[in-house]
Amino acid sequence: MITWPNFLSQLFNGLALGALLALISSGLTIIYGTLGVLNLAHGAMFMLGGYAGYVAFEATGSFIVAVIAGALFVGIVGVVMERVIIRHFYGRPHEDQLLVTFGLAICFVEIVRFFFSSLSKTVPPPSLFSGITSLGVMFYPTYRLAVVGIVAVALLVLFLVLYRTRLGMIVRAGIEDSTMVDSLGINVDRVFMLVFGIGAMAAGFAGIVNAPVVSLTPDMGESILVQTFVVVVIGGVGSFPGAVLGGLIAGEIISLTSMVNPSYAYVMLFAAMTLVLMVRPHGLLGTRGRE
Amino acid sequence: MQDGNSNWYRRSRRDFMRTSLGLAGGLALPGGFARVFAAEHPPIGTWPAGASGKSVFIGIAVPRTGTYAVQGEDELKGWQLAVEHINSGHPLIKKISPKTDKGVLGKEVKYGVADSAAKPNDAVQAQQRFITENKAILITGSTSSAVAVALNKLAQREKVLYVTGISGSNDTTGKDCVRYGFRQCFYGQTAAAAIGPIVVKAYGKNKKAAYLTPDYTYGHTVTKSMQDYLATAGWTTATNQVAPLGAPDYSSYLLNVANSGADVLINVNWGHDAVLSIQQAKQFGILDKMKLVVPYQIPFLSREAGPALLADVYAATDFWWTLEDKFPLAKMFVEAFEKKFGYKPEWGANNAYMSFALWAEAVENAGTFYPPDVIKSFEAGRKIQSTVGEVYFRKEDHQLVRPVIIVKGKKPSEMKGKEDFYEVVEIVPGAPLMQKPDAFGCNLGSYT
């Protein structure tokens, strides 16, 4: 199936897939970089964003309201989760953090299943972006094109927050050396809460933006979580630019491999991760020794 | 029974004495006959321990999470209804298994449920536990043929009977068949042989087909069967997109399909994978250019993907509720199911119900839970009334010989009710659809 039009289609599709992965992964990597907590509930947050948006859409019929509701709801869930549970685990071993976030993920999934059953739910794209667009070599769903734009804007906002605000400076300093930030008298506690909220919000936002592309099921976060971990490892743990680069690389690997042999698309993703770990154990844009 | 006859001549005087004493004891003690029968055979699997109390236990491992969760829940409801009917001696069970009174051989049926998530390892672990701790006399469950094949092997090793849940792979009663496993439902070969002629008639000869195939035994064998059949009508494969179970996105596969120049999209994906891939095929404009065919129908597909996407789509299936107009037992089943669960049953539930009913029928006719005798009862080839007419098990590969139902999706405007998704196009008799018993390399293995 390697033809010129197909190659271009897959190259573009890789970008679209990668953009979404980049957005979800950036939330995961910021949380890990700042707080040192590997949030296994991140996939569940992605799913929660989709369902919260779905509820808002059913109630109002407005996609914009759905997006705001999805992102805000998960942001609030993130803050509550950090205040009530996660902050008690900062000083505890990584295994405990993994277990508690894994447990929370199961709770979120089963709560959603209890209220919505396993039957999938759909959120239609806004009418402005429905239908198909011809890109010369191929037809591409208009909404997927829009997603690339929406995600690019969201990533830009995240970039500005991280690199052009005081909060962002503290976060980045925290990623480099959290003890030092603490000893400078900065209220790390409040920063941690905000970071967790922002990271969760990124996942929730991605969840509802992605909802018209997929159909929502309670389990949808599981496979996304695995992919985001691969992205974060490829890009460099704790690195925001790394998450973006890793996301794009992962998207391209999936798309381009499928052109040669579709059954190897996901296998190649893991092969790439293994290769990166062998050559650059701290990831492509990660820093050696970063915790 | 041949084994029994030849042994008879070899029996010594001591054996005769022992049997006589056993019979005398059996007559003297209440419930003694069971012990007499037990004395004739050495223990095997969970027998006689699992059949010595007032109840017998069935282990059910079914996906309640993951890609096949929706279908798993539906199956579970079918089993629950069957157990309820068996224990109460419901008229429907008596039509299928006339010797059934209440329970199976008078014993109440109990069951335990475990979530397999459609993963073979999880299913085998759960069933191993049911066998060891609950002395399960029967195990069931599968919505994935990978699970069915794994449980087949477990059943043969542990010498505990297994009736499959949903399993569409040719391998389940083909190269991976076992003496202790039985399948009620249709499968790749019969699906292809039934839907093939209808698809060729509708769309013509010498067409190009694109396949979406899940990457495990079910997907590979169903796609192969479809390819083999359609090749006889000059069809070729434009592309075969093999994707892992539970793929989160089908865009890259669908772009390959869109660029393949195929006329027909044959979607072998199942569960939520089918819902997602069909919805995304629509997003990519593929369904406007290609005809969609679903060779192995998915329960709840129309409810989830919406009837508009399935309008005029041909699918092969095991059961559809409007068969109640043709088969009285189907009517009884649909009514009982809807009364209990509030919706029209899909084929997974019907398959589950029938598999237990057929097991009850086999045990009642064997007159014992002793597994080799129950197997021989299954293998006797009795004609049994079912929700799709008369059926029987083929003794060479333990596959039920049963019709395959071809349905066509109704347009939303044609639907007479909210669950009236399909019109039954044809009820294709089963026997001519099946391959020769040894064609897929079935070797059942031993009884003991």
Interface residues (C-beta under 8 A of the other chain):
Chain A: M1 T3 P5 N6 S9 Q10 N13 G14 A16 L17 V109 R113 S117 S118 L119 S120 T122 I132 M138 F139 Y140 P141 Y143 R144 V213 V214 S215 T217 P218 D219 M220 E222 S223 I224 Q227 I254 S255 S258 M259 P262 S263 A265 Y266
Chain B: R64 T65 G66 T67 A69 V70 E73 D215 T239 Q241 V242 A243 P244 G246 A247 P248 D249 S251 S252 Y253 L255 N256 A258 N259 S260 H272 V275 L276 Q279 Q280 Q283 F284 G285 F300 R303 E304 A305 G306
